[in-house]
Amino acid sequence: RFRPRIYALALHLSGSRSDADDITQEAFLQAYRNLPSFEGRSEFFTWLYRITVNLAIDHLRRNKRHRGVDIDVFKDGLADESASRAPEHDETARELATRVRGVLGTLDEKYRTVLALRDLEGLSSKQISDITGITHATVRWRLHVARKQFREAWERVEALSGPAQDRDVPPRTVSLETTSKD
């Protein structure tokens, strides 16, 4: 029941399918082992999310040299026009996903975490606060900083690769929002 969302979270945070599998499995094992200590102060799903985030962060700290991610990790984070796109745009989509992946990989883990939870997983700031154990205000501040850093890094990447019209890039948006809804 919870596995698809836990796996998606692990994949967004770790950037690797095999690591996401490992993190997901470990999250469920830890939840099972620690079920007697679950106090019910939050929903079970929030508790499981927190376990997953902590495991993913631990994994990132242990494996800092592996900061890249699979392109498919961000397929849901990019505007999905695949059904209406011609095959020649597939290369453009891959190029865009590669650039998004590279920019996200430059963010510090604490910013990448809140950005992934909010903009890729769609969680509210309150849910992120419950999951990460940081205050709601800190979540909102980190989200602001993460979006600012992402935008600045994105602009640098775009400046290095030239204007979009020179690369025949269709106008597309990345779902990483620039304003907060909550």
Buried (B, 14 or more C-beta within 10 A) or exposed (E): EBEEBBBBBBBBBBBBBEBBBBBBBBBBEBBEEEEEEEEEEBEEBBBBBBBBBBBBBEBBEEEEEBBBBBBEBBEBBBEEEEEEBEEEBEEBBEBBBBBBBBBBBBBEBBBBBBBBBBBBBEBBBEBBBBBBEBEBEBBBEBBBBBBEBBBEBBEEBBEEEEEBEEEEBEEBEBBBEEEBEE
